[in-house]
Amino acid sequence: MKVTPTRIPDVLIFEPRVFHDNRGFFFESFNYQAFLAAIQTEVEFVQDNHSYSKHNILRGLHYQIQQPQGKLVRVTSGAVFDVAVDIRRSSPTFGQWVGETLSADNKRQLWIPAGFAHGFLVLSDQAEFLYKTTDYYAPKGERTLLWNDPELGIEWPQGESAPILSDKDMAGQLLKDAELFP
């Protein structure tokens, strides 16, 4: 497994070794020992989530203020532009974001620690998105940052039209007004 830090050192890209032959391919999608060695902290995954979205759907930027979740995310069908925003006020990278294209073809995974807002934009006709979380879904603690907050300046890939958002995501808070982590 190849591990590459992003410009926010706590957010990591995991790329598995893929073995191809005339039957197809095989790869190890998760190895707990290798994962812990890379992130250098103890975590436990307690929930797996799977979503399906159509082209140009933007989900996010979500986080939980109580029961914050670390997430290991990947795409099994299609492609997305995946974004993590550091919302830890005490962090030297507070307010910064990283974005990576994750796809069924490149098989990359992104580790997003607790203390980050997360979202993605579907680039393909459809995408299936899987993620492991380090804490359970807690709807009362869920918060949403506005996906296009000018202070964040996220460079979402430009499509032919504006992304499709849920009502919750359209009503996201600006960073300056949001409840954040210390």
N, C-alpha and C positions, 0 to 999 in steps of 0.2 A: 504494500500500500504506500503510495507516494503522498506525502503531506506537504502542503504549501501554505505558508502564512499569507494573509491578505495585508493590505495597508493598515488594517486594524489587527494587531497581532493576536488578539483573542479569537478572532474569526478565522477558521482554517478550512482549506479545501482538501478533501480526501479523494484520491484517484486510485481505484483498484487496478491490480494487474489483471488483464482480461486474456483468457486463453481461448483462442479460436481454432476450430478445425472444421472438417466437412459436415459435421453434425450441427454446428452452431457455436456457442460460446459458453464459458463458465467463468465466474469470478466470485470471490469472497466479498460479500457486500458489507459485512460487519464482523469485526474481531475485537472483543472487549479489551483484551490486553494491549493490542496495538493502539486502540483508541485512547485508553488511559495514558499510555506512554506519550502520545502526541499532545494531549491537552494538559497533561501534568497536574491533574486534580481529580479527585474521586467524584464520580457522578453515578447515579442509578437511573436507568430508563424505566418508566412506570406505565407508559401509554404509547401506542402506535396509532397514527391517524392516516387516513387515505382520502384524498379529495380528487374529484374530476371537475375540470373546468374547460370551457370552450375558448376559442381564439379571442384575444383582446380583453379577457376578464382580468381585472386587477383585484387581488385580495390583499388587504392590509392597509396600513401598517399596524399589526396587532401585537399586544403584549399583555401580561397579567401583572398588576401591581402587587396583589397578594398571590402567593404561590407562583412566583416567577418561574418560567420554563426555559431551560436550555433545550435546543432543538437540533437534531441531526436530520437534515432534509435531503431528499433526492427525487428524481423524476424517473418513472418507469415507462412512460409513454409520452411522446411529444417533447416540447422544450419550453422553458420559462426563463425569465430574467428575475433572479432572486436577489432580494435586498435585505440587509441587516443594518439597523441604525443604533448606534451606541447612545443609550439614554441614561447612563450612569453619571450623574453630575460630578462625582469625584474622579472620573476617568480622564486621562490626558487626551482621549479621542472622543470626548463627549460631543454629541451633535454631528459626528461624522458618520458616513455611510460607506458600505461596500456593496457592489453588485456583481453577480456572476451568472453566466448562462449555464443552466443545468439542463441536461437532456438525457433521453434514453440512449442516445448515441454516445455521448462522452462519459456517461456513467459517473460523473462527479457528484460528490456530496458536499454539503456545506455544514460546518459546525457553528452554531450561533448560541453563545452562552446566555444564561439568564442575565437580564439587565439590558437586553436589546429589543427593539421593535422589529418585526419581521413582516415582509410582504413579497408578493411575486406577481408578475405579469405574464400571461400565457402568450407565447410567440408563435406556436404552431396551431393547426386547426383545432386541436384539443390537447390536453395534458392530464396525466395522472401523477399526482404528487403525494409522496409518502414522507412522514416524519415521525421520529421517535422524540418523546418529550420526557424531561426529568421531573415533571410534576403533573398532577392531574388538571384537567380543564376546570376552571373556576369562574363561571360566568359573572359573578358579582365583582370580581377583581379585573375583568377584562377591560382594556382601554384601547383606543385607536388613535394613532397620529394621522394627520391629514397627509395623504400620499403625495401631494404636490406642494407642500409647505415650502415657500421660497427660501426660508432660512436653511432648510436642509439641502435644497438644490439637487435633488436626486435626478440623475440623467436617465430617465426611463427611455427605452427604445421608442422611437417615433413610429407610429402606425399610420394607417390611412384615416383613422378617426380616433376620437377620444376613447380612453379605456372604459369598459363597462364596470360599474361599481355597485355594490349593495348600498342600501340607505345608510347602514351603519358606517361604511367606509367613506361615503360622501360627507358624513357629519363628523369626521375625525377632527381632533384638536390640533392646533398649531403647537409646535414644540414649546414656545414661550408660555403657553397657557396650560399645558398638559401636566398631569400628575406623573412625576418621574421618580427614578431611584436616587438615593443619596449619592 
